Amino acid sequence: MVNLLTILTGVVCLLLMLVVLIQNPKGGGIDSTFGGGQANQMLGASRSTDVIEKVTWGLAIALFTLCILTALAVSSVGAGASLDANF
């Protein structure tokens, strides 16, 4: 269970980094470096900004939740182990 949560946390971290790198630093939608010109034309600059912002917030909330769940899972696994098993 802990391994699955750790892998999910890593995937969410990578996706969050990608989404943050895609954003335009001046708040104008998707950065043109990553093909944002076409996305801004299809969706409009304000709509693409809203979509990217919602994805960023969703991934940040998912990362926060996964970190808390992983900490709870690790502490419950650690509480079940006895001290005699380590010696």
N, C-alpha and C positions, 0 to 999 in steps of 0.2 A: 504494500500500500504506500509506504514511504517512497519507494523508488518511482512509482507511478506519479505521485504528487511532485516529486523532484523533476521528473522529465517534463511534466506539464508546465511547471514553473519556468523551466528553461525555454520551452517553446513560446510561452507568453512573453518572456523577456525579449526574445529575438524578434517577435512580431511587433512589440512595442517600440523597439529600437528602429525597425524598418519604418513604421508609421511616423515616428518623430522625424526621421531623416527625410521622408517624403514631403513633409510640410514646408510651406513657404515661410521663411523667417519673418516676413512682413505681414503675414496674415492674409495673403491673397489667394488662398486655395492651395493647390498642389504645386510643388516646385517644378519648374520646367526641366530641370536636370534629369528627372526620373519620368519623363514623358507626360508631365502635367499639363502641357499645352492642349493636348487633345481632350483630356478629362475636363479641363476648365471650359472648353468649347462645348462639349456634350452636356455637361451638367450645369454649367454656369459657375462663375467664381464663387458666388455666395453659397450655392448648394454644395459644391465640392468641399468648401471650408466646413460646412455643417457636418458633412459625412465624415471627414477626417477627424474633426473634433470629437464626434460621438464615438468613433472607433478608438481614439486615444483614451477617452474616459472609460470606455468599456474594458479595454485591456488593462488600464491602471487598476480598476476595481477588481478585475479578475486576478491580477498579480497580488494585490493586497489580500484577497480572500484565500488564494492558494498558499501564501506565506503563513497565514494564521492556521490554516488547516494542516499544513506540514508541521508546524511547531507543535500543534496539539497531538498529531499522530506520533511524532518523535518522543514527546514526553510520555505518552501512554505506553509506547513500546519500552521506553527506559524504565518506567515505573514497574512493569511486569517482570523485569529481569532481577534476579537476586544478586547480591554481592558475592555469594559463594561461587557463582559461575565464572566470575572474572579471575579468580585466583586459581 
